[in-house]
Amino acid sequence: DGPLIVGTSNADAVRYLRHVATWPVRTAVLTGPRGSGRSLMGRLFARESGGRVIDGHASVSEEEIFHAWNAAQASGTPLLIIADAPPSEWAIALPDLASRLRAVLTIGEPDDCLARDLIDALFAQRGMAISPEVAAYIVPRMERSYAMIHRVVAALDAASLEKGRGISIRLTRETLLSQGLIDPDLLERQETGTCR
């Protein structure tokens, strides 16, 4: 696993997962967009707390989730359920289960600083380094979502390999514009704010 990048969109969830002793019940549900690091958070939670993780509530039956919830309360071993949506949006048939899934942690879309850090980390995972200017160029011009960050990194990696050159602002602009991954109306947008 790569490092967990913490920003304003996931800091509350990370803090909650690191302080299991304060949980009112021994079960929590973690929701957030795909690509937001929720599975990584689940693996780190399991490693640090010794807890159980159900990654994808739809992958198991309601009965299994209900029994896992009861087992967590009885044993004291925490349970984390990772889901695309909060339990209030699940079609839960078991009323006893619906009433038990109250602690919901939500990962929001990334802010500018987290987006920049994630772009850097995803390139590092691919064995590539980019200049800070490249990430600073991309972030204010792209849709702010984890899915888009992953698409942008994949597109730039492929373009760099295809053209046999490093990732410059010029290559970034050409590639992302040609694939419709950045807004052409924001080409002259200036940076606002700084990250640590």
C-alpha positions in Angstrom: 0.0 0.0 0.0 1.1 3.5 -0.7 0.9 6.2 2.0 -2.5 7.5 3.0 -2.8 11.2 2.0 -4.9 13.1 4.5 -6.6 16.4 3.5 -9.8 18.3 4.5 -12.0 15.8 2.6 -11.0 12.7 4.6 -9.4 14.1 7.9 -12.5 13.5 10.0 -12.8 9.9 8.9 -9.1 9.2 9.4 -9.3 10.7 12.9 -12.4 8.6 13.8 -10.8 5.4 12.5 -7.6 6.0 14.5 -9.6 6.4 17.8 -11.6 3.2 18.0 -11.7 3.4 21.8 -14.0 6.4 21.5 -16.6 4.7 19.3 -20.1 4.6 20.9 -20.7 1.2 19.2 -18.0 -1.1 17.7 -19.1 -0.6 14.1 -18.8 2.2 11.6 -19.7 2.7 7.9 -17.2 4.5 5.6 -18.5 6.0 2.4 -16.9 8.0 -0.3 -16.3 8.1 -4.0 -14.4 5.3 -5.7 -10.7 6.1 -5.9 -10.8 8.2 -2.7 -8.6 5.8 -0.7 -11.4 4.2 1.3 -10.1 0.6 0.8 -6.6 1.8 1.8 -8.1 3.4 4.9 -9.9 0.1 5.6 -6.6 -1.9 5.3 -4.8 0.5 7.6 -7.7 0.4 10.0 -7.5 -3.4 10.1 -3.8 -3.4 10.6 -3.8 -0.7 13.3 -6.9 -1.8 15.3 -7.1 -5.5 14.6 -10.6 -4.9 13.4 -12.6 -6.5 10.7 -13.4 -4.8 7.4 -16.2 -5.6 5.0 -15.1 -3.8 1.8 -18.3 -3.4 -0.2 -21.5 -3.9 1.8 -23.3 -5.3 -1.3 -20.7 -8.2 -1.5 -22.2 -9.9 1.6 -25.7 -10.6 2.8 -27.6 -8.5 5.2 -27.6 -11.4 7.6 -23.8 -11.6 7.5 -23.5 -7.8 8.2 -26.1 -8.2 11.0 -24.1 -11.1 12.6 -20.8 -9.2 12.1 -22.3 -6.2 13.9 -23.4 -8.3 16.8 -20.0 -10.1 16.9 -18.2 -6.7 17.0 -20.4 -5.6 20.0 -19.9 -8.9 21.9 -16.1 -9.2 21.3 -15.2 -5.6 21.3 -13.3 -6.1 18.0 -14.3 -3.1 15.8 -16.0 -3.6 12.4 -15.7 -1.2 9.5 -18.1 -1.5 6.5 -17.0 0.3 3.3 -19.8 1.3 1.0 -20.6 3.5 -2.0 -23.5 5.1 -0.1 -24.7 5.6 3.5 -27.0 2.9 5.0 -29.9 5.3 4.7 -29.7 4.8 0.9 -29.4 1.0 1.0 -32.5 -1.1 0.4 -32.3 -2.8 3.8 -34.9 -5.5 4.4 -33.9 -6.3 8.0 -35.2 -3.6 10.3 -32.9 -4.6 13.1 -29.9 -4.0 10.8 -31.1 -0.6 9.6 -31.4 0.6 13.2 -27.9 -0.4 14.1 -25.9 1.3 11.3 -25.7 4.8 12.7 -22.0 5.8 12.7 -21.3 6.9 9.1 -18.0 8.5 8.0 -17.9 10.2 4.7 -15.0 11.1 2.4 -15.7 14.2 0.3 -14.2 15.2 -3.0 -10.6 16.4 -2.8 -9.6 20.0 -2.2 -6.8 21.6 -4.2 -4.0 20.5 -1.8 -5.2 16.9 -1.5 -5.6 16.7 -5.3 -2.1 17.9 -5.9 -0.7 15.5 -3.3 -2.7 12.6 -4.8 -1.4 13.4 -8.3 2.2 13.4 -7.0 1.6 10.1 -5.1 0.0 8.4 -8.1 2.9 9.3 -10.3 5.3 8.1 -7.6 3.5 4.8 -7.5 4.3 4.5 -11.3 7.9 5.3 -10.6 7.6 8.8 -12.1 8.3 12.2 -10.6 6.7 15.4 -11.9 7.6 19.0 -11.1 5.3 20.8 -8.7 4.4 23.2 -11.5 2.7 20.3 -13.5 0.3 19.4 -10.6 -0.3 23.1 -9.9 -1.2 23.6 -13.6 -3.6 20.6 -13.7 -5.6 21.1 -10.4 -7.4 24.4 -11.1 -8.3 23.3 -14.6 -9.8 19.8 -14.0 -13.1 18.5 -12.6 -12.5 18.0 -8.8 -13.0 14.3 -8.3 -10.9 11.3 -7.4 -12.0 9.5 -10.6 -10.8 12.4 -12.7 -7.4 12.5 -10.9 -6.9 8.8 -11.7 -7.9 9.5 -15.4 -5.5 12.4 -15.7 -2.6 10.5 -14.3 -3.2 7.5 -16.5 -3.5 9.8 -19.6 -0.3 11.6 -18.9 1.6 8.4 -18.1 0.5 6.9 -21.5 1.4 10.1 -23.3 4.8 10.2 -21.7 5.5 6.6 -22.7 4.1 7.1 -26.3 6.1 10.3 -26.9 9.2 9.1 -25.0 9.6 12.3 -23.0 9.0 13.6 -19.5 5.8 15.2 -18.3 6.1 18.9 -18.9 3.4 21.5 -18.8 3.3 21.6 -22.6 2.8 17.8 -22.8 0.2 18.1 -20.0 -1.7 20.8 -21.7 -1.7 19.1 -25.1 -2.7 15.7 -23.7 -5.4 16.8 -21.4 -7.0 19.2 -23.9 -7.0 16.6 -26.7 -8.7 14.1 -24.4 -11.2 16.6 -22.9 -9.8 16.2 -19.4 -9.3 19.9 -18.6 -11.5 22.9 -19.3 -10.1 24.9 -22.3 -11.8 28.0 -20.9 -9.6 27.8 -17.8 -6.2 27.7 -19.6 -5.3 31.1 -18.2 -6.6 30.5 -14.7 -4.3 31.6 -12.0 -3.4 29.7 -8.9 -5.2 30.6 -5.7 -4.0 29.5 -2.3 -1.0 27.6 -1.3 -0.5 24.1 0.1 1.7 23.4 3.1 
